[in-house]
Amino acid sequence: MAGFIGRREQLATLDAILQRVAADDDSKPGRAVLMRGRRRVGKSRLVEKFLDLAGVPYVYFTASTRSTTEELQLFSNEVSASNLPNRSTFTDVTVGSWEAALRLLVSTLPSDGPSVVVIDEMPYLMASDEAFEGTLQKIFDRELSRHRVLLIGIGSDLAMMEALNEYGRPFHQRATEMVVPALSPVEVAEMLQLDAADAFDAYLITGGLPMICNDWQRGLSLWNFLGQSLDSAASALVVSGERSLAAEFPSEAQAREVLSAIGAGERSFNNIGRAAGNLQHGSLQRALKKLTDKRIVIAEQPLSTKASRETRYRIADPYLRFWLNFLGPHLSELERGRGDRVLGRIQTSWLSWRGRVIEPIIREAIDRLPPTVRPHGNGVVGGYWTRSNDPEIDIVLADRAPIAKTILGVGSIKWLEQAPFDSNDLNELILQKSQLPGAKKDTPLLIVSRSGCLVPAMPGMRVLSPEDLLNAWK
């Protein structure tokens, strides 16, 4: 498949499950996989690649937001056009329910080998037909599982797909869960042949989405890639954000407004409400709950030994954060060929924007470091802030969150080219440490710098480079 990137681990997992389906002598050899991952992360392409490699009969059905009657007709059409041996069973047949459609599907499966049934965008079917989940479980238990078939359910609604396998739900313990992540920073580095620092820049604007990374020629600089992508209003960098939001919020303008406010840089509850059109308290709460439930927005609290109510919100996906800040508000300019204006805004704001959005990526990298080199042992990583942002501390290492018993370290991030961490930065970090509830005079310091450190080594001080952070994903 042209442009397919990586995914060796996921392909190997799917192949191993299919081999079990083919070889199992049990009376119920059938298996199910529930696959989830955010939109445009490459779930469908992964399964298409798996089907190409597997070479077994299959049907691939993608649901949408149509009525149940229309979905059933489309499902019938897909089975008729598939390479299942008895697909003609669906020719000129009208099915009136999902139970009838799935029972009829069983009759199309081969009897002498394995096959695969794929239902993409499964949450759409669950939303339009409350009985679908239970119906699928019943048919799987009674009929599909008795055949050598691998059922793959795919969904981009992370919370809904995760809940499918929970206790009390029809599919509890019936399916293998598979999470398809975006490409990691180290995978982006290897794919684009970039050094560690530049790879993090690329990750911030692509979010590790394969479709966007595939447009980035190997070794191309950040600004050359942006220049090329912004020259076309149809580039993956430009269109992916709008398509994702249109699928997530087809008719929910309020959630879109709140998301746009957060994407533009607002972080506190009151500021988000004002930026979203002076929303009422209750309306804003509902919108934020929807966004956090969908895992599109992350709510964070300060990490210290003292309780705090200063919750802040941020966009979970780096690419969507970039799109909402720089591209979404200026689509009209891109459509009339003025990508140069958009590029100019990005260049003007890049250093300050990058300095803020790199922080959660760095904290995740620190948390991923191997136990032997983790500066916080088995603890947690967070940040600290007050309402006035005095102090605002980039990195806090503690034994637990959000209210710690022990502060294990305090750190600072300096992510600038040709500006190493120096004595002024150190003095500022020491001052911030003195203002952090729970920190002590001998609490270790952690320095993360893009351009090195000029401060002499001190007892308990640790310095991490972009290369150190990138290795956290290996």
FENUR-V135331 format. One line per field, one symbol per residue. psi: psi as a letter, one per 30 degrees, with the letter a starting at -180 (. if undefined). burial: + if it has 9 or more other C-alpha atoms within 8 Angstrom, else -. A space follows every 50 residues. Layout:
BEGIN
psi: ???
burial: ???
END
This chain:
BEGIN
psi: kkgkkbgeeeeeeeeeeeeeeefkglfifklkkjklllkgfgeeeeeeee eeeeglklkjkjlaglleeeeeeeeeeeeefagkehffefkhkjkfleee eeeeeeffklfglllkkkjlhefeeeefjffeeeeeeeeeefeefflikj kjkkkfjeeeeefeglkflegkgflkkkkjllkleeeeeeefhlleeeee eeeeffggkeeeeffjkkfkleeeeeeeeffkfgleeefeeeeeeeeeif gieeeeeeeeeefffkfleeeeeefghhkleeeeeeeeeeeeefgekkkk lkjagkkkgiklklkejeeeeeeeefeefheeeefgghfeeeeeeeeefe eeeeeeffefeeeeeeffkkefgkfgbgalkalkllefgjljkekkklfl lfjlekkflklkkjikkhilkaeeeeeeeeeeeffjkfklegklkkkjkf gakfkkklkfkkkkleeeeefff.
burial: ---------++--++-++-+++------++++++++++-++++--+--++ +-----+++++-+----+--+++-++++++-+-+-++-+++---+--+++ ++++++-+++---+++++++++++++-+---++-+++-+++-++++++++ +++++++++-++-+++--++++--+-++-+-+++++-++--+-+-+++++ ++++++++++++++-+---+-+--+++-+++++-++++++++-++---+- ----++++++++++-++++-++++++--+----+--++-+++-++++++- +++++----+++++++-+++++++++++-++-+++-++++-++-++---- ---++-+++--++++++-+----+-+--++++++++----++++++++++ ++++++++++++++++---+++---+--+--+++-+-++---++++++++ +++-------+++++++-+++++-
END
